[in-house]
Amino acid sequence: MNPIRIAIVGVGKIVRDQHLPALAANSDYQLTAAASRNGTVDGIPNFKSIEEMLQAVPEIEAVSLCMPPQFRYAAAVTALKAGKHVFLEKPPGATLSEVEDLAALAAAKGLSLFASWHSRYAPAVEAAKAFLAGTTLENVQVIWKEDVRHWHPNQAWIWEAGGLGVFDPGINALSIVTHILPRPVFVTAATLEFPENRDAPIAAAITFSDAEKLAVSAEFDWRQTGKQSWDIVAKTAAGTMVLSEGGAKLSIDGKLVHEEPEREYPALYARFAEIVKAGRSDVDLAPLRHVADAFMLGKRKVVEAFYD
């Protein structure tokens, strides 16, 4: 099979750090063009808009949409109507309804739509899932705290309505939790902290439960200094499991039992190629649904202004 002729839309830091290297290393793809208001990719045609790109390079077969989520729906509709398969960076959109609409459009067009959750492909996630499937859960804690000034400097869109704020990284934790727990959970309460000068939260505390009354709590905070925290701790009948460093390491009762090199984005693109070849889509909205539920149930708390 010939390589999939793919284009990138939205050339920023995550594209340069992750998407471009992953595509370059995968023989299933031929990077054919890019569209971005500000960035360019060397060695291929570059355009200012997806419309201009698709008109000029009709042989494109798939697009990877890496712009902020508030603008992803319109770009995805444009691509799908032009007959292109679509890869959606996380979160797949600003709302559940728009992503569901994209899934329906992709199905009607016979195209593949991929809602990518890169943290699910962290090296120790499947081992954690297997461990939890073989024991009885007692409670789960999620501690996801990082410094927005380090990871997202001068990125205004994350503070705008639809930018998700602290849920931009927090949804990574939710993508893992919804994958590894043996039963679905649902939000029971939340407190969202909004800086007085922002339209998106800087911190959130959420509690969840399930049909068996499992206690699950999550702490998300974008004001962390020093060591960053990306941990999921589960107390079980077989010991305490710690999935740390964003899913990179798995420990049971303090003993490291699984660690491998990180290959999240290469795995994402391998999965996208797989579904394109199979003529199907992969659109799991569980992580985004939990974010929506937290906004729906959450108590709003205003905190001091924040400047990055």
ZIWO-V518940 format. One record per residue. N is the residue number from 1. RES is the residue in three letters. SS is DSSP state (alpha for helix, beta for strand, coil for the rest). Layout:
N	RES	SS
N	RES	SS
This chain:
1	MET	coil
2	ASN	coil
3	PRO	coil
4	ILE	beta
5	ARG	beta
6	ILE	beta
7	ALA	beta
8	ILE	beta
9	VAL	beta
10	GLY	coil
11	VAL	coil
12	GLY	coil
13	LYS	alpha
14	ILE	alpha
15	VAL	alpha
16	ARG	alpha
17	ASP	alpha
18	GLN	alpha
19	HIS	alpha
20	LEU	alpha
21	PRO	alpha
22	ALA	alpha
23	LEU	alpha
24	ALA	alpha
25	ALA	coil
26	ASN	coil
27	SER	coil
28	ASP	coil
29	TYR	beta
30	GLN	beta
31	LEU	beta
32	THR	beta
33	ALA	beta
34	ALA	beta
35	ALA	beta
36	SER	coil
37	ARG	coil
38	ASN	coil
39	GLY	coil
40	THR	coil
41	VAL	coil
42	ASP	coil
43	GLY	coil
44	ILE	coil
45	PRO	beta
46	ASN	beta
47	PHE	beta
48	LYS	coil
49	SER	coil
50	ILE	alpha
51	GLU	alpha
52	GLU	alpha
53	MET	alpha
54	LEU	alpha
55	GLN	alpha
56	ALA	alpha
57	VAL	coil
58	PRO	coil
59	GLU	coil
60	ILE	coil
61	GLU	coil
62	ALA	beta
63	VAL	beta
64	SER	beta
65	LEU	beta
66	CYS	coil
67	MET	coil
68	PRO	coil
69	PRO	alpha
70	GLN	alpha
71	PHE	alpha
72	ARG	alpha
73	TYR	alpha
74	ALA	alpha
75	ALA	alpha
76	ALA	alpha
77	VAL	alpha
78	THR	alpha
79	ALA	alpha
80	LEU	alpha
81	LYS	alpha
82	ALA	coil
83	GLY	coil
84	LYS	coil
85	HIS	beta
86	VAL	beta
87	PHE	beta
88	LEU	beta
89	GLU	coil
90	LYS	coil
91	PRO	coil
92	PRO	coil
93	GLY	coil
94	ALA	coil
95	THR	coil
96	LEU	alpha
97	SER	alpha
98	GLU	alpha
99	VAL	alpha
100	GLU	alpha
101	ASP	alpha
102	LEU	alpha
103	ALA	alpha
104	ALA	alpha
105	LEU	alpha
106	ALA	alpha
107	ALA	alpha
108	ALA	alpha
109	LYS	alpha
110	GLY	coil
111	LEU	coil
112	SER	coil
113	LEU	beta
114	PHE	beta
115	ALA	beta
116	SER	coil
117	TRP	coil
118	HIS	alpha
119	SER	alpha
120	ARG	alpha
121	TYR	alpha
122	ALA	coil
123	PRO	coil
124	ALA	coil
125	VAL	alpha
126	GLU	alpha
127	ALA	alpha
128	ALA	alpha
129	LYS	alpha
130	ALA	alpha
131	PHE	alpha
132	LEU	alpha
133	ALA	alpha
134	GLY	coil
135	THR	coil
136	THR	coil
137	LEU	beta
138	GLU	beta
139	ASN	beta
140	VAL	beta
141	GLN	beta
142	VAL	beta
143	ILE	beta
144	TRP	beta
145	LYS	beta
146	GLU	coil
147	ASP	beta
148	VAL	alpha
149	ARG	alpha
150	HIS	alpha
151	TRP	alpha
152	HIS	coil
153	PRO	coil
154	ASN	coil
155	GLN	coil
156	ALA	alpha
157	TRP	alpha
158	ILE	alpha
159	TRP	alpha
160	GLU	coil
161	ALA	coil
162	GLY	coil
163	GLY	coil
164	LEU	coil
165	GLY	coil
166	VAL	coil
167	PHE	alpha
168	ASP	alpha
169	PRO	alpha
170	GLY	alpha
171	ILE	alpha
172	ASN	alpha
173	ALA	alpha
174	LEU	alpha
175	SER	alpha
176	ILE	alpha
177	VAL	alpha
178	THR	alpha
179	HIS	alpha
180	ILE	alpha
181	LEU	coil
182	PRO	coil
183	ARG	coil
184	PRO	coil
185	VAL	coil
186	PHE	beta
187	VAL	beta
188	THR	beta
189	ALA	beta
190	ALA	beta
191	THR	beta
192	LEU	beta
193	GLU	beta
194	PHE	beta
195	PRO	beta
196	GLU	coil
197	ASN	coil
198	ARG	coil
199	ASP	coil
200	ALA	coil
201	PRO	beta
202	ILE	beta
203	ALA	beta
204	ALA	beta
205	ALA	beta
206	ILE	beta
207	THR	beta
208	PHE	beta
209	SER	beta
210	ASP	coil
211	ALA	coil
212	GLU	coil
213	LYS	coil
214	LEU	coil
215	ALA	beta
216	VAL	beta
217	SER	beta
218	ALA	beta
219	GLU	beta
220	PHE	beta
221	ASP	beta
222	TRP	coil
223	ARG	beta
224	GLN	coil
225	THR	coil
226	GLY	coil
227	LYS	coil
228	GLN	coil
229	SER	beta
230	TRP	beta
231	ASP	beta
232	ILE	beta
233	VAL	beta
234	ALA	beta
235	LYS	beta
236	THR	beta
237	ALA	coil
238	ALA	coil
239	GLY	beta
240	THR	beta
241	MET	beta
242	VAL	beta
243	LEU	beta
244	SER	beta
245	GLU	coil
246	GLY	coil
247	GLY	coil
248	ALA	coil
249	LYS	beta
250	LEU	beta
251	SER	beta
252	ILE	beta
253	ASP	coil
254	GLY	coil
255	LYS	beta
256	LEU	beta
257	VAL	beta
258	HIS	beta
259	GLU	beta
260	GLU	coil
261	PRO	coil
262	GLU	coil
263	ARG	coil
264	GLU	alpha
265	TYR	alpha
266	PRO	alpha
267	ALA	alpha
268	LEU	alpha
269	TYR	alpha
270	ALA	alpha
271	ARG	alpha
272	PHE	alpha
273	ALA	alpha
274	GLU	alpha
275	ILE	alpha
276	VAL	alpha
277	LYS	alpha
278	ALA	alpha
279	GLY	coil
280	ARG	coil
281	SER	coil
282	ASP	beta
283	VAL	coil
284	ASP	coil
285	LEU	coil
286	ALA	alpha
287	PRO	alpha
288	LEU	alpha
289	ARG	alpha
290	HIS	alpha
291	VAL	alpha
292	ALA	alpha
293	ASP	alpha
294	ALA	alpha
295	PHE	alpha
296	MET	alpha
297	LEU	alpha
298	GLY	coil
299	LYS	beta
300	ARG	beta
301	LYS	beta
302	VAL	beta
303	VAL	beta
304	GLU	coil
305	ALA	coil
306	PHE	coil
307	TYR	coil
308	ASP	coil
